[in-house]
Amino acid sequence: MRLCFFADGRNVHAQHVASGLAARGHVVHVVTHKPVPVSGVTVTQFCVPQASLRHPLRWPARLDRYLRNFLDTFDVVILYFLADYGFTPEILEEGCFVASPRGSDIVPPPGEGPPSEDLVKKRMALLRSAAAVGVAGPRFGRIVARYAQMDEAGFVRLPLGVDTGRFIPRKSSGRSDGVRRVGFLKGFREVYGAIDLIQAIPRILEACPGTEFELVGEGPTLQKCQVLAQDICVQGSIRWTPRRPHSEVPAILSEWDVSVMPSKCESFGLAALESSACEVPVVAYNVGGIPDTVQDGETGNLVAPNSVDSLAERVIALLGDDTLRRRLGRAGRQFVIDRFEWRNVLQRWESSLEEVRERRAVMA
């Protein structure tokens, strides 16, 4: 197939999907506002031609012609995130278009303000006019269906996955220092709930003295989190690790005993799967699509959203029970291998996009 992604070229997950499909023999092109190299993929900057003798039309007509060209050239055009590139229902009639929303497109992240009424209308129009809506998991699919007032039966599954050859458990010899480590990898935005984990640390330390915490990433709430850690006297137990390239994430995860995801909303939760692939059980808030990636009591634990006490209790329970922690860790890795192994995920993308293309051809 000839596939075109409209996406943020810097998004590592969009990069992996695009290059993975290209490696399987598909022609893949990425259109983005900020181009970066992507292995096996052609990348161009989103750029509507300026008015000239060759392009004498006014801006709306030039934008219309520019977008229709992609729909004419490629078998399937995928919008990865519902960014406003200018697609309209009239333009989408010309080709096979898949709208693939992320969590922040549908549920406004805490602390970032709601989208404008005009933007909500545009997002709903994209979803309703697309040949198909692609969602990572069934729970998020239901959220999108309610948002757009659509029947989720017509949605296709476009999940994310994990290369279990790269994300591997720590060697059986383990660490010699005997220190338990709790990690957080989501970054410092209010939606990811780092403050909740920091608030839970005093109780965790009281029950499990000597526990170390590693918080990885950057973002607007980092300084606020560091001030809080100082105020409640847990700064000495925390390692603040700057955001690392995705290639370094497996090495970071493999040093943890428990991974914490106190996100306030999530469409899927790939970070949970990456932790599980390293046999690190996950404690997360039960929100959005997280139950599709964390099996409560089997690969980790889900607790009520915004419940710092419950978060602390489950972390303490895992740190204090080596047998339970190892059982959940092994089950987590097997869960990822069975359902979210990277090669199988790419096959799912192929079959879903082929299904959409055939469905569109019948309707044309």
Secondary structure as GFF3:
##gff-version 3
##sequence-region A 1 364
A	DSSP	beta_strand	2	6	.	.	.	ID=ss1
A	DSSP	alpha_helix	12	23	.	.	.	ID=ss2
A	DSSP	beta_strand	27	32	.	.	.	ID=ss3
A	DSSP	beta_strand	42	45	.	.	.	ID=ss4
A	DSSP	alpha_helix	59	73	.	.	.	ID=ss5
A	DSSP	beta_strand	76	80	.	.	.	ID=ss6
A	DSSP	alpha_helix	89	92	.	.	.	ID=ss7
A	DSSP	beta_strand	97	100	.	.	.	ID=ss8
A	DSSP	alpha_helix	103	106	.	.	.	ID=ss9
A	DSSP	alpha_helix	117	129	.	.	.	ID=ss10
A	DSSP	beta_strand	132	135	.	.	.	ID=ss11
A	DSSP	alpha_helix	138	148	.	.	.	ID=ss12
A	DSSP	three_ten_helix	152	154	.	.	.	ID=ss13
A	DSSP	beta_strand	156	157	.	.	.	ID=ss14
A	DSSP	beta_strand	181	184	.	.	.	ID=ss15
A	DSSP	three_ten_helix	190	192	.	.	.	ID=ss16
A	DSSP	alpha_helix	194	207	.	.	.	ID=ss17
A	DSSP	beta_strand	212	216	.	.	.	ID=ss18
A	DSSP	alpha_helix	222	231	.	.	.	ID=ss19
A	DSSP	three_ten_helix	235	237	.	.	.	ID=ss20
A	DSSP	beta_strand	238	241	.	.	.	ID=ss21
A	DSSP	three_ten_helix	246	248	.	.	.	ID=ss22
A	DSSP	alpha_helix	249	253	.	.	.	ID=ss23
A	DSSP	beta_strand	258	261	.	.	.	ID=ss24
A	DSSP	alpha_helix	270	277	.	.	.	ID=ss25
A	DSSP	beta_strand	282	285	.	.	.	ID=ss26
A	DSSP	three_ten_helix	290	292	.	.	.	ID=ss27
A	DSSP	beta_strand	300	303	.	.	.	ID=ss28
A	DSSP	alpha_helix	308	319	.	.	.	ID=ss29
A	DSSP	alpha_helix	322	339	.	.	.	ID=ss30
A	DSSP	alpha_helix	342	363	.	.	.	ID=ss31
###
